[in-house]
Amino acid sequence: MNAIRNLIHDARDRAATGAIALLTLVLVASAPAFAADPAEREEQRDQSTITTGSGERFRTTVERHTEGSLSSEDLRQASLLTSRAVNHLNDAINGLLDQDTDAARAEIERAQTLSKLVRELLPVTTVTTVVADANGTEVYRDVDQVQDDKIPLYRGMIAVEVVEPIIDAKAKAAAVKGLRLADTDVIRTSVLADLSYIERKLRRASAVLNDPEEALAQLTLAQTQGIEVVVNHGEDPLVEAQYALQLAERMVEEGKHEAARDNLRVAQIQLGTYGALLGKEAAGDVQELEQEIADLTPRTKQKGAAAKIRGFWERATSWFEEQPGQAHPVDGDPDEDVQAPATQS
């Protein structure tokens, strides 16, 4: 227990790491499709079929069919629920450090309840793999059901008490390995919660609560390995624009129009900076969004202003690079999806 206590100390004694509390994730983009010859591939929005192999000995067919959809609003909801699950994870660790097994068990159960709700929100893709021999006889079949279940945690949804224990645990783990995390005045970052990994560690911890040291080790792994933190210094202006738009939307909903206009101006300035980094050829979409924000700024009192700002936010977040397995919106007409501006090489 002492070794693990040295790895993770009580959150109440944790020294805040300043601007690390300003963590953000703004990664929403289109998932990559399977590469295949167009003549052998029939793809719709929610299903695709790929056939490969000469057929002289074997031919393999992979069919993918997705059920359900994830709206931008439900992605935000999944983010919020996941951040709460992470908070329960942190509290479960504190319970074990305080030698309160019952409190830890209750927090684990709350985290598991939230993870199940998030699962219900996520689309499910069924992947069927079939191998046939030269005579067309099926010699292999396998069916998998998968979900893009790396959940982005958005700024404004990540309270300090949710994120700081994660950063603290990662720093402690790095120190044990003889590594040292870089010190930075301001760190803007991507935060992804690997739901599958966290669920496995929660189940294991729940099963071994009679051994508090082992349970604590499992929950510590959920913190240090189940939460991915990626620094994106080059996208700071876009991060700030996204955050300003989120605040502007909230200010409109609360009737604080002067504050809303101030945040819209901040978003416009930050988008200008981001567009300048992209170059003229790639910045057209960014400039268009800048202009729409400028047009709305003096009219925040008009009906539907908050919804328009939400649309601005979604467009801005769609320009961030997506991580493999990350949950992303899959609603609306795919031909109308906003494409990310290409960055300069």
C-alpha positions as CSV (number, residue, x, y, z in Angstrom):
1,M,0.0,0.0,0.0
2,N,2.9,2.4,0.8
3,A,4.3,2.0,-2.7
4,I,1.0,2.9,-4.3
5,R,0.5,5.8,-1.8
6,N,3.8,7.1,-3.1
7,L,2.4,6.8,-6.6
8,I,-0.9,8.6,-5.9
9,H,-1.3,10.8,-2.8
10,D,-4.5,12.1,-1.4
11,A,-6.3,14.7,-3.6
12,R,-6.7,16.9,-0.6
13,D,-2.9,17.2,-0.3
14,R,-2.3,17.6,-4.0
15,A,-0.5,20.7,-5.1
16,A,-2.3,22.3,-8.0
17,T,-0.3,22.5,-11.2
18,G,-1.6,26.0,-12.2
19,A,-2.5,26.2,-15.8
20,I,-2.6,22.5,-16.2
21,A,-6.1,22.8,-14.9
22,L,-7.0,24.6,-18.1
23,L,-7.2,21.4,-20.0
24,T,-9.3,21.0,-23.1
25,L,-10.3,18.7,-25.8
26,V,-11.8,19.9,-29.0
27,L,-11.4,17.0,-31.4
28,V,-14.4,16.2,-33.6
29,A,-13.9,15.1,-37.2
30,S,-14.9,12.4,-39.7
31,A,-13.8,8.9,-39.0
32,P,-11.5,7.4,-41.7
33,A,-13.1,4.9,-44.0
34,F,-11.6,1.5,-45.1
35,A,-9.4,1.7,-48.2
36,A,-10.6,-0.4,-51.0
37,D,-10.8,-0.6,-54.8
38,P,-13.9,1.4,-55.8
39,A,-15.1,-1.4,-58.1
40,E,-15.2,-3.8,-55.2
41,R,-16.7,-1.4,-52.7
42,E,-20.3,-0.4,-52.1
43,E,-20.6,2.1,-49.3
44,Q,-23.5,4.0,-47.8
45,R,-23.6,6.3,-44.9
46,D,-24.2,3.5,-42.4
47,Q,-22.8,0.4,-44.1
48,S,-20.1,-0.7,-46.4
49,T,-18.9,-3.9,-48.0
50,I,-15.3,-4.7,-49.0
51,T,-14.2,-7.8,-50.9
52,T,-10.5,-8.7,-51.3
53,G,-8.5,-11.6,-52.7
54,S,-8.2,-13.1,-56.2
55,G,-10.6,-16.0,-55.4
56,E,-8.1,-18.5,-56.8
57,R,-7.9,-19.9,-53.3
58,F,-9.8,-17.6,-51.0
59,R,-11.9,-14.5,-51.1
60,T,-12.6,-12.4,-48.0
61,T,-15.6,-10.1,-47.5
62,V,-15.9,-7.6,-44.7
63,E,-19.3,-6.0,-44.1
64,R,-19.8,-3.1,-41.7
65,H,-23.3,-1.9,-40.6
66,T,-23.8,0.9,-38.1
67,E,-26.9,1.2,-36.1
68,G,-27.7,4.4,-34.2
69,S,-26.4,7.9,-34.6
70,L,-24.6,10.4,-32.4
71,S,-25.6,14.0,-32.6
72,S,-23.3,16.8,-31.7
73,E,-25.5,17.5,-28.7
74,D,-25.4,13.9,-27.5
75,L,-21.6,13.9,-28.0
76,R,-21.5,16.8,-25.6
77,Q,-23.7,14.8,-23.3
78,A,-21.5,11.8,-23.5
79,S,-18.5,14.0,-22.7
80,L,-20.2,15.4,-19.6
81,L,-21.3,12.0,-18.3
82,T,-17.8,10.6,-18.9
83,S,-16.2,13.4,-17.0
84,R,-18.5,12.7,-14.1
85,A,-17.5,9.0,-14.3
86,V,-13.9,10.0,-14.1
87,N,-14.7,12.1,-11.1
88,H,-16.2,9.0,-9.4
89,L,-13.1,7.1,-10.3
90,N,-11.0,9.8,-8.6
91,D,-13.2,9.7,-5.5
92,A,-13.0,5.9,-5.4
93,I,-9.2,6.2,-5.2
94,N,-9.6,8.7,-2.4
95,G,-11.9,6.3,-0.6
96,L,-9.3,3.5,-0.7
97,L,-6.6,5.9,0.4
98,D,-8.8,6.7,3.4
99,Q,-9.3,3.0,4.0
100,D,-13.1,3.4,3.4
101,T,-13.9,0.4,1.2
102,D,-17.7,1.0,1.2
103,A,-17.2,4.6,-0.1
104,A,-14.9,3.3,-2.8
105,R,-17.4,0.6,-3.8
106,A,-20.2,3.2,-4.1
107,E,-18.1,5.5,-6.3
108,I,-17.1,2.6,-8.6
109,E,-20.8,1.7,-9.0
110,R,-21.7,5.3,-9.9
111,A,-18.9,5.3,-12.5
112,Q,-20.1,2.1,-14.0
113,T,-23.7,3.4,-14.2
114,L,-22.5,6.4,-16.1
115,S,-20.4,4.3,-18.5
116,K,-23.4,2.2,-19.3
117,L,-25.4,5.4,-20.1
118,V,-22.7,6.6,-22.4
119,R,-22.7,3.2,-24.2
120,E,-26.4,3.7,-24.9
121,L,-25.6,6.9,-26.6
122,L,-22.9,5.6,-28.9
123,P,-23.6,4.0,-32.3
124,V,-22.8,0.3,-32.6
125,T,-21.1,-1.0,-35.7
126,T,-21.4,-4.7,-36.6
127,V,-18.4,-6.1,-38.5
128,T,-18.9,-9.4,-40.3
129,T,-15.9,-11.1,-41.8
130,V,-16.5,-14.0,-44.1
131,V,-13.8,-16.1,-46.0
132,A,-14.9,-18.4,-48.9
133,D,-12.7,-20.8,-50.8
134,A,-12.4,-21.1,-54.5
135,N,-15.7,-23.1,-54.7
136,G,-17.5,-20.4,-52.8
137,T,-17.8,-22.5,-49.7
138,E,-17.7,-20.5,-46.5
139,V,-14.7,-21.6,-44.4
140,Y,-14.7,-18.8,-41.8
141,R,-17.1,-16.3,-40.3
142,D,-16.8,-13.9,-37.4
143,V,-19.1,-11.2,-36.2
144,D,-17.8,-8.3,-34.0
145,Q,-19.7,-5.4,-32.5
146,V,-17.6,-2.4,-31.9
147,Q,-18.1,1.2,-30.8
148,D,-15.9,4.3,-31.2
149,D,-15.6,4.7,-27.4
150,K,-12.7,7.1,-26.8
151,I,-14.7,10.0,-25.4
152,P,-13.5,13.6,-25.7
153,L,-13.7,15.6,-22.5
154,Y,-14.6,19.2,-23.4
155,R,-13.4,22.3,-21.5
156,G,-16.1,23.7,-19.3
157,M,-17.2,20.1,-18.6
158,I,-13.8,19.2,-17.0
159,A,-13.8,20.5,-13.5
160,V,-10.5,21.0,-11.8
161,E,-11.3,18.1,-9.4
162,V,-11.7,15.8,-12.4
163,V,-8.5,16.6,-14.3
164,E,-6.0,17.4,-11.6
165,P,-5.9,13.9,-10.1
166,I,-5.3,12.5,-13.6
167,I,-2.4,14.8,-14.3
168,D,-1.0,14.2,-10.8
169,A,-1.2,10.4,-11.2
170,K,0.5,10.6,-14.6
171,A,3.3,12.8,-13.1
172,K,3.8,10.3,-10.2
173,A,3.9,7.4,-12.6
174,A,6.5,9.1,-14.7
175,A,8.6,9.9,-11.7
176,V,8.6,6.3,-10.6
177,K,9.9,5.4,-14.1
178,G,12.7,8.0,-13.8
179,L,11.0,10.3,-16.2
180,R,10.1,14.0,-15.8
181,L,7.1,15.7,-17.4
182,A,7.9,19.0,-19.1
183,D,7.0,22.1,-17.1
184,T,5.0,24.7,-19.1
185,D,3.3,27.9,-18.0
186,V,0.2,27.1,-20.0
187,I,-0.6,23.6,-21.4
188,R,-3.6,23.3,-23.8
189,T,-4.3,19.7,-24.5
190,S,-6.6,17.0,-25.8
191,V,-8.1,14.7,-23.2
192,L,-9.6,11.4,-24.3
193,A,-11.2,8.9,-21.9
194,D,-10.8,5.3,-23.2
195,L,-14.1,3.9,-22.0
196,S,-13.3,0.3,-22.7
197,Y,-10.1,0.3,-20.7
198,I,-11.6,2.3,-17.8
199,E,-14.6,-0.1,-17.7
200,R,-12.3,-3.1,-17.5
201,K,-10.3,-1.6,-14.6
202,L,-13.4,-0.6,-12.7
203,R,-14.7,-4.2,-13.0
204,R,-11.4,-5.6,-11.8
205,A,-11.2,-3.2,-8.9
206,S,-14.8,-4.0,-7.9
207,A,-14.0,-7.7,-7.9
208,V,-10.9,-7.3,-5.7
209,L,-12.1,-4.8,-3.1
210,N,-11.3,-7.3,-0.4
211,D,-7.7,-6.6,-1.3
212,P,-7.5,-2.7,-1.1
213,E,-4.0,-2.5,-2.4
214,E,-4.8,-4.5,-5.6
215,A,-8.0,-2.5,-6.1
216,L,-6.1,0.8,-5.8
217,A,-3.6,-0.5,-8.3
218,Q,-6.4,-1.2,-10.8
219,L,-8.0,2.2,-10.3
220,T,-4.6,3.9,-10.7
221,L,-4.1,2.2,-14.0
222,A,-7.5,3.5,-15.1
223,Q,-6.3,7.0,-14.2
224,T,-2.8,6.8,-15.8
225,Q,-3.6,4.6,-18.8
226,G,-7.3,5.1,-19.4
227,I,-7.0,8.9,-19.9
228,E,-5.0,10.1,-22.9
229,V,-3.5,13.6,-22.6
230,V,-2.1,15.1,-25.9
231,V,-0.5,18.5,-26.1
232,N,-1.6,20.5,-29.1
233,H,0.3,23.8,-28.8
234,G,-0.2,24.7,-32.5
235,E,-4.0,24.7,-32.1
236,D,-4.1,27.1,-29.2
237,P,-6.0,29.8,-31.2
238,L,-8.7,27.3,-32.2
239,V,-8.9,26.1,-28.6
240,E,-9.5,29.6,-27.4
241,A,-12.1,30.3,-30.1
242,Q,-14.0,27.1,-29.2
243,Y,-14.0,28.1,-25.5
244,A,-15.1,31.7,-26.2
245,L,-18.0,30.4,-28.4
246,Q,-19.1,28.0,-25.6
247,L,-19.1,30.9,-23.1
248,A,-20.9,33.2,-25.6
249,E,-23.7,30.6,-26.0
250,R,-24.1,30.4,-22.2
251,M,-24.1,34.2,-21.8
252,V,-26.9,34.5,-24.5
253,E,-28.9,31.9,-22.7
254,E,-28.5,33.8,-19.4
255,G,-29.4,37.1,-21.0
256,K,-25.9,38.6,-20.5
257,H,-25.6,40.0,-24.0
258,E,-22.6,42.3,-23.4
259,A,-20.6,39.4,-22.1
260,A,-21.8,37.3,-25.0
261,R,-20.6,39.9,-27.5
262,D,-17.3,40.2,-25.8
263,N,-16.8,36.4,-26.1
264,L,-17.8,36.5,-29.7
265,R,-15.2,39.1,-30.4
266,V,-12.6,37.0,-28.7
267,A,-13.6,34.0,-30.9
268,Q,-13.4,36.1,-34.0
269,I,-9.9,37.3,-33.1
270,Q,-8.6,33.8,-32.2
271,L,-10.0,32.4,-35.5
272,G,-8.2,35.2,-37.3
273,T,-5.0,34.1,-35.7
274,Y,-5.7,30.4,-36.5
275,G,-6.5,31.3,-40.1
276,A,-3.3,33.2,-40.5
277,L,-1.4,30.0,-39.4
278,L,-3.1,28.0,-42.1
279,G,-2.3,30.2,-45.0
280,K,-4.6,31.8,-47.7
281,E,-5.5,28.6,-49.5
282,A,-6.6,26.7,-46.4
283,A,-8.2,29.6,-44.4
284,G,-11.3,30.1,-46.5
285,D,-13.7,28.2,-44.2
286,V,-12.2,30.0,-41.2
287,Q,-12.7,33.4,-42.7
288,E,-16.3,32.6,-43.5
289,L,-16.9,31.6,-39.9
290,E,-15.2,34.8,-38.7
291,Q,-17.6,36.9,-40.9
292,E,-20.7,35.0,-39.6
293,I,-19.6,35.6,-36.0
294,A,-19.1,39.3,-36.8
295,D,-22.5,39.5,-38.3
296,L,-24.2,38.0,-35.3
297,T,-22.2,39.9,-32.6
298,P,-24.5,43.0,-32.6
299,R,-27.6,40.8,-32.7
300,T,-27.3,38.4,-29.8
301,K,-30.8,39.3,-28.6
302,Q,-32.5,38.0,-31.7
303,K,-34.3,34.7,-31.5
304,G,-32.1,31.7,-32.2
305,A,-28.8,33.4,-31.4
306,A,-27.7,30.8,-29.0
307,A,-28.4,28.0,-31.5
308,K,-26.4,29.8,-34.1
309,I,-23.5,30.1,-31.7
310,R,-23.8,26.4,-31.0
311,G,-23.4,25.9,-34.7
312,F,-20.3,28.0,-34.8
313,W,-18.9,25.9,-32.0
314,E,-19.5,22.7,-33.8
315,R,-17.9,24.0,-37.0
316,A,-14.8,25.1,-35.0
317,T,-14.5,21.8,-33.2
318,S,-14.8,19.9,-36.4
319,W,-11.4,21.3,-37.5
320,F,-9.4,19.4,-34.9
321,E,-7.6,16.2,-35.8
322,E,-9.3,13.1,-34.6
323,Q,-7.6,10.3,-32.6
324,P,-8.2,6.7,-33.6
325,G,-11.3,5.2,-32.0
326,Q,-12.6,8.6,-30.9
327,A,-16.4,9.1,-30.8
328,H,-17.6,11.7,-33.4
329,P,-20.9,13.0,-34.5
330,V,-22.7,11.0,-37.2
331,D,-25.9,12.9,-37.8
332,G,-27.3,14.8,-40.7
333,D,-26.4,14.6,-44.4
334,P,-22.8,13.4,-44.8
335,D,-22.5,15.7,-47.9
336,E,-23.1,18.7,-45.7
337,D,-20.4,17.9,-43.1
338,V,-18.0,20.7,-42.5
339,Q,-14.6,19.7,-43.6
340,A,-11.5,20.5,-41.7
341,P,-9.2,23.1,-43.4
342,A,-6.0,21.5,-44.6
343,T,-3.0,22.6,-42.7
344,Q,0.2,23.6,-44.4
345,S,3.0,21.2,-44.6
